[in-house]
Amino acid sequence: MSFGEPRQAWAECAEISAQVHVRHLERPVRRVVSLVPEKYDDMWTAAKGFYKVEPVVADGGEVVLYAPHITRISAMHPEIEEIGYHCRDYFTAEWDRFSHLHWGVLAHSTHLRGAGSYDAEHGERLRVTVTLATGIPEDVVRAANLGYLDPADLDVATEEADPDTLVVPDAGEVLFRLQAG
């Protein structure tokens, strides 16, 4: 906790938070398995398990969100289930199809896709694969433009033993970054 002039106190708190709430890795990982805590009850809130680890995933890598307790995409934004998850460029290139939607819905539907590009010739090209191992039915997951894994088929101990996989308990609580340099 810091006190005093607001900008100074904010800067001091930001410095402490960067040490406590950000974990730096030396190199990218091929795969992340985010163990999503039960306090997140839909994918809209559990998306933190993706976007807080995406920066440390190598190009072409994968993030698996393991949350068998989650059974729906979003209580707050049911439209996401209809339009799916896509990168920002997809929505801007197809603006006539999506301009009627609230911008918050569009923004949230990009949170679970991360970096990517889109053009009419090649379609959507995403930097990282996102796979859900949740209680959401497979057909709903695939219709939302995400990969599916039966949560019963995920063995956390095996994932932890893989040197190219980072298993993140309480996913969404800490931001991951690569070390500079």
C-alpha positions as CSV (number, residue, x, y, z in Angstrom):
1,M,0.0,0.0,0.0
2,S,1.2,3.5,-0.8
3,F,0.1,6.9,0.4
4,G,0.7,10.4,-0.7
5,E,0.3,12.3,-4.0
6,P,-1.9,10.2,-6.3
7,R,0.5,9.8,-9.2
8,Q,3.4,8.9,-6.9
9,A,1.3,6.4,-4.9
10,W,-0.1,4.8,-8.1
11,A,3.5,4.4,-9.5
12,E,4.7,2.8,-6.3
13,C,1.7,0.4,-6.2
14,A,2.2,-0.4,-9.9
15,E,5.8,-1.3,-9.2
16,I,4.8,-3.7,-6.4
17,S,2.0,-5.2,-8.5
18,A,4.5,-5.9,-11.3
19,Q,6.6,-7.9,-8.9
20,V,3.7,-9.8,-7.3
21,H,1.2,-10.2,-10.1
22,V,3.4,-10.7,-13.2
23,R,5.5,-13.8,-13.8
24,H,8.3,-13.6,-16.4
25,L,9.5,-16.7,-18.3
26,E,12.8,-16.9,-20.1
27,R,11.4,-18.6,-23.2
28,P,8.0,-19.2,-24.8
29,V,6.2,-22.5,-24.2
30,R,4.5,-24.7,-26.7
31,R,1.5,-25.4,-24.6
32,V,-0.3,-23.9,-21.5
33,V,-2.9,-25.8,-19.5
34,S,-4.8,-23.2,-17.5
35,L,-6.6,-24.7,-14.5
36,V,-9.5,-22.4,-14.1
37,P,-10.8,-21.9,-10.6
38,E,-14.4,-22.5,-9.8
39,K,-15.0,-18.8,-9.0
40,Y,-15.3,-18.3,-12.8
41,D,-18.6,-19.8,-13.8
42,D,-18.7,-19.1,-17.5
43,M,-16.2,-18.8,-20.4
44,W,-16.7,-15.0,-20.5
45,T,-15.1,-14.6,-17.1
46,A,-12.7,-17.7,-17.4
47,A,-11.2,-16.2,-20.6
48,K,-8.6,-14.7,-18.2
49,G,-7.1,-18.2,-18.2
50,F,-6.2,-17.5,-21.8
51,Y,-5.4,-13.8,-22.2
52,K,-3.1,-13.7,-19.2
53,V,-0.9,-16.5,-20.5
54,E,-1.1,-15.9,-24.3
55,P,2.1,-13.7,-24.3
56,V,4.3,-16.6,-23.3
57,V,2.9,-19.1,-25.8
58,A,5.0,-19.7,-28.9
59,D,3.5,-19.0,-32.3
60,G,1.5,-22.0,-33.3
61,G,1.1,-23.1,-29.7
62,E,-1.9,-24.0,-27.7
63,V,-3.7,-22.9,-24.6
64,V,-6.0,-25.5,-23.0
65,L,-8.6,-24.1,-20.5
66,Y,-9.4,-26.9,-18.1
67,A,-12.6,-26.1,-16.3
68,P,-15.1,-29.0,-16.1
69,H,-17.3,-26.9,-13.9
70,I,-18.1,-24.4,-16.7
71,T,-21.1,-25.3,-18.7
72,R,-21.8,-22.1,-20.7
73,I,-20.1,-19.6,-22.9
74,S,-21.5,-16.4,-21.4
75,A,-24.5,-15.5,-19.2
76,M,-23.8,-11.8,-19.7
77,H,-23.3,-11.9,-23.5
78,P,-25.2,-14.8,-25.0
79,E,-24.5,-13.3,-28.5
80,I,-20.9,-14.6,-28.2
81,E,-22.3,-18.1,-28.6
82,E,-23.9,-17.0,-31.9
83,I,-21.0,-15.2,-33.4
84,G,-18.1,-17.2,-31.9
85,Y,-14.7,-16.2,-30.9
86,H,-12.5,-14.5,-33.5
87,C,-9.5,-12.2,-33.8
88,R,-10.1,-8.4,-34.1
89,D,-9.3,-8.4,-37.8
90,Y,-12.1,-10.8,-38.5
91,F,-14.7,-8.4,-37.1
92,T,-13.3,-5.3,-38.7
93,A,-13.1,-7.0,-42.1
94,E,-16.7,-8.2,-41.8
95,W,-18.0,-5.1,-40.2
96,D,-21.3,-5.0,-42.1
97,R,-22.2,-8.4,-40.6
98,F,-21.4,-7.4,-37.0
99,S,-21.9,-3.6,-36.7
100,H,-25.3,-4.0,-35.1
101,L,-23.8,-5.8,-32.1
102,H,-22.7,-4.0,-29.0
103,W,-19.0,-3.3,-29.2
104,G,-18.5,-4.9,-25.7
105,V,-19.8,-8.2,-27.1
106,L,-17.3,-8.0,-30.0
107,A,-14.5,-7.0,-27.7
108,H,-15.2,-9.9,-25.4
109,S,-15.3,-12.3,-28.3
110,T,-11.8,-11.4,-29.2
111,H,-10.4,-12.0,-25.7
112,L,-10.5,-15.7,-26.1
113,R,-8.7,-15.7,-29.6
114,G,-5.9,-13.3,-29.1
115,A,-3.6,-12.2,-32.0
116,G,-4.4,-13.1,-35.5
117,S,-5.3,-11.8,-38.9
118,Y,-8.1,-12.1,-41.4
119,D,-8.5,-11.6,-45.1
120,A,-11.1,-12.8,-47.5
121,E,-8.7,-14.9,-49.5
122,H,-7.0,-16.8,-46.6
123,G,-9.6,-16.5,-43.9
124,E,-8.8,-16.2,-40.3
125,R,-5.2,-17.0,-39.2
126,L,-4.7,-17.3,-35.5
127,R,-1.4,-17.2,-33.6
128,V,-2.5,-19.6,-30.9
129,T,-5.0,-22.5,-30.8
130,V,-7.5,-22.3,-27.9
131,T,-9.0,-25.6,-26.6
132,L,-11.7,-25.9,-24.1
133,A,-11.8,-28.8,-21.7
134,T,-15.0,-27.8,-20.0
135,G,-18.5,-29.0,-19.4
136,I,-19.7,-27.0,-22.4
137,P,-21.0,-29.4,-25.1
138,E,-18.6,-30.2,-27.9
139,D,-20.9,-28.9,-30.6
140,V,-21.3,-25.5,-28.8
141,V,-17.5,-25.2,-28.4
142,R,-16.7,-26.0,-32.0
143,A,-19.5,-23.7,-33.2
144,A,-17.8,-20.9,-31.2
145,N,-14.6,-21.4,-33.3
146,L,-12.7,-23.1,-30.5
147,G,-11.1,-26.5,-30.1
148,Y,-12.6,-29.2,-27.8
149,L,-11.1,-31.7,-25.4
150,D,-13.1,-33.9,-23.2
151,P,-12.0,-32.9,-19.7
152,A,-11.9,-36.6,-18.7
153,D,-9.1,-37.0,-21.2
154,L,-6.8,-34.4,-19.6
155,D,-4.3,-35.8,-17.1
156,V,-2.8,-32.8,-15.2
157,A,0.2,-34.9,-13.9
158,T,1.2,-35.9,-17.4
159,E,0.9,-32.3,-18.6
160,E,3.1,-31.1,-15.6
161,A,5.8,-33.6,-16.6
162,D,6.0,-32.3,-20.2
163,P,8.9,-29.7,-20.4
164,D,7.1,-27.8,-23.2
165,T,3.9,-27.4,-21.2
166,L,3.2,-24.8,-18.5
167,V,0.4,-25.8,-16.1
168,V,-1.1,-22.8,-14.4
169,P,-3.1,-23.4,-11.2
170,D,-5.7,-20.7,-10.4
171,A,-5.4,-19.5,-14.0
172,G,-6.4,-15.9,-14.5
173,E,-4.8,-14.5,-11.3
174,V,-1.3,-13.8,-12.6
175,L,-0.2,-12.2,-15.9
176,F,2.6,-14.0,-17.8
177,R,5.2,-12.2,-19.9
178,L,8.5,-13.1,-21.6
179,Q,11.6,-11.6,-20.1
180,A,13.0,-8.7,-22.1
181,G,16.1,-9.2,-24.1
